[in-house]
Amino acid sequence: MENQHKQVCPANERDGVLETEARRIGVVGIVVRDRLKSAPQVNQVLSAYAHVIIGRMGIPYRDRGISVIALIVDGDTDTLGAMTGKLGSLQGVKVKTAITA
């Protein structure tokens, strides 16, 4: 079981012990304005960072013509910042993040 966990969470390993101090749990909110245009790019970024995504919920908000995605993440701040930066740079995509201290 220990080896499985290391494969899922490869970041910050020292001497075979996973360092959880450098990792943060957070919530990432994503609003996608043009789903047909932006969804493939959003999904490509999320797939690249699947190792830090613990859970994902996506809801089409048809009345407003947007899609809302909520992510639960667990990773170091550099990785989480890189992911949210890439998402936020996509046209029609807004991202907000809350990370534990």
C-alpha positions as a Markdown table, in Angstrom:
| # | Residue | x | y | z |
|---|---|---|---|---|
| 1 | Met | 0.0 | 0.0 | 0.0 |
| 2 | Glu | 2.8 | 2.4 | 0.8 |
| 3 | Asn | 4.3 | 2.1 | -2.7 |
| 4 | Gln | 0.9 | 2.8 | -4.3 |
| 5 | His | 0.7 | 6.0 | -2.3 |
| 6 | Lys | 4.1 | 7.1 | -3.5 |
| 7 | Gln | 3.2 | 6.6 | -7.1 |
| 8 | Val | 0.0 | 8.7 | -6.7 |
| 9 | Cys | 1.8 | 11.4 | -4.8 |
| 10 | Pro | 5.4 | 11.5 | -6.0 |
| 11 | Ala | 6.2 | 15.1 | -4.9 |
| 12 | Asn | 8.6 | 15.9 | -2.0 |
| 13 | Glu | 10.0 | 12.5 | -1.1 |
| 14 | Arg | 13.1 | 12.3 | 1.0 |
| 15 | Asp | 14.6 | 9.0 | 2.2 |
| 16 | Gly | 11.4 | 7.1 | 1.2 |
| 17 | Val | 9.2 | 9.3 | 3.5 |
| 18 | Leu | 6.6 | 11.6 | 1.9 |
| 19 | Glu | 6.9 | 15.1 | 3.2 |
| 20 | Thr | 3.4 | 16.5 | 3.7 |
| 21 | Glu | 4.7 | 19.7 | 5.3 |
| 22 | Ala | 5.5 | 21.2 | 1.9 |
| 23 | Arg | 2.1 | 20.2 | 0.4 |
| 24 | Arg | -1.1 | 22.2 | 0.8 |
| 25 | Ile | -4.7 | 21.3 | 0.5 |
| 26 | Gly | -6.8 | 23.7 | -1.4 |
| 27 | Val | -9.9 | 24.5 | -3.4 |
| 28 | Val | -9.7 | 25.8 | -7.0 |
| 29 | Gly | -12.8 | 27.4 | -8.6 |
| 30 | Ile | -12.8 | 27.7 | -12.4 |
| 31 | Val | -15.4 | 29.5 | -14.5 |
| 32 | Val | -15.4 | 28.7 | -18.2 |
| 33 | Arg | -17.3 | 31.2 | -20.4 |
| 34 | Asp | -17.1 | 29.5 | -23.7 |
| 35 | Arg | -17.2 | 25.8 | -23.0 |
| 36 | Leu | -17.0 | 24.6 | -26.6 |
| 37 | Lys | -13.9 | 26.7 | -27.3 |
| 38 | Ser | -12.1 | 26.5 | -23.9 |
| 39 | Ala | -13.0 | 23.0 | -22.6 |
| 40 | Pro | -10.4 | 21.0 | -24.5 |
| 41 | Gln | -7.6 | 23.4 | -23.3 |
| 42 | Val | -8.9 | 23.3 | -19.7 |
| 43 | Asn | -9.0 | 19.5 | -19.7 |
| 44 | Gln | -5.5 | 19.3 | -21.2 |
| 45 | Val | -4.1 | 21.4 | -18.3 |
| 46 | Leu | -6.1 | 19.4 | -15.7 |
| 47 | Ser | -4.9 | 16.1 | -17.2 |
| 48 | Ala | -1.3 | 17.4 | -16.9 |
| 49 | Tyr | -1.8 | 18.1 | -13.2 |
| 50 | Ala | -3.9 | 15.1 | -12.4 |
| 51 | His | -1.4 | 14.0 | -9.7 |
| 52 | Val | -2.4 | 17.0 | -7.5 |
| 53 | Ile | -6.2 | 16.8 | -8.2 |
| 54 | Ile | -8.0 | 14.8 | -5.4 |
| 55 | Gly | -11.5 | 15.5 | -6.6 |
| 56 | Arg | -13.3 | 17.4 | -9.4 |
| 57 | Met | -16.9 | 18.5 | -9.9 |
| 58 | Gly | -18.1 | 20.2 | -13.0 |
| 59 | Ile | -21.5 | 21.9 | -13.4 |
| 60 | Pro | -22.9 | 23.5 | -16.6 |
| 61 | Tyr | -24.8 | 26.6 | -15.5 |
| 62 | Arg | -27.0 | 26.9 | -18.6 |
| 63 | Asp | -29.0 | 29.9 | -17.4 |
| 64 | Arg | -25.8 | 32.0 | -17.4 |
| 65 | Gly | -24.1 | 30.2 | -20.3 |
| 66 | Ile | -21.1 | 29.2 | -18.3 |
| 67 | Ser | -19.5 | 26.1 | -16.8 |
| 68 | Val | -18.2 | 25.9 | -13.2 |
| 69 | Ile | -15.5 | 23.5 | -12.1 |
| 70 | Ala | -14.5 | 22.9 | -8.5 |
| 71 | Leu | -11.3 | 21.1 | -7.7 |
| 72 | Ile | -9.9 | 19.8 | -4.4 |
| 73 | Val | -6.1 | 19.8 | -4.7 |
| 74 | Asp | -3.2 | 18.6 | -2.7 |
| 75 | Gly | 0.3 | 19.7 | -3.8 |
| 76 | Asp | 3.1 | 22.1 | -3.2 |
| 77 | Thr | 2.5 | 25.8 | -3.8 |
| 78 | Asp | 4.8 | 25.9 | -6.9 |
| 79 | Thr | 2.9 | 23.2 | -8.7 |
| 80 | Leu | -0.5 | 24.6 | -7.7 |
| 81 | Gly | 0.5 | 28.0 | -8.8 |
| 82 | Ala | 1.7 | 26.7 | -12.2 |
| 83 | Met | -1.6 | 24.9 | -12.7 |
| 84 | Thr | -3.8 | 27.8 | -11.8 |
| 85 | Gly | -1.5 | 30.2 | -13.8 |
| 86 | Lys | -1.9 | 28.1 | -17.0 |
| 87 | Leu | -5.7 | 27.8 | -16.5 |
| 88 | Gly | -6.0 | 31.6 | -15.8 |
| 89 | Ser | -4.1 | 32.4 | -19.0 |
| 90 | Leu | -6.7 | 30.6 | -21.2 |
| 91 | Gln | -9.1 | 32.9 | -22.9 |
| 92 | Gly | -12.6 | 32.9 | -21.3 |
| 93 | Val | -11.4 | 31.1 | -18.1 |
| 94 | Lys | -11.3 | 32.7 | -14.7 |
| 95 | Val | -9.7 | 30.9 | -11.7 |
| 96 | Lys | -9.8 | 31.6 | -7.9 |
| 97 | Thr | -7.8 | 29.5 | -5.4 |
| 98 | Ala | -8.0 | 29.0 | -1.6 |
| 99 | Ile | -5.0 | 27.2 | -0.2 |
| 100 | Thr | -4.4 | 26.1 | 3.4 |
| 101 | Ala | -1.5 | 27.7 | 5.3 |
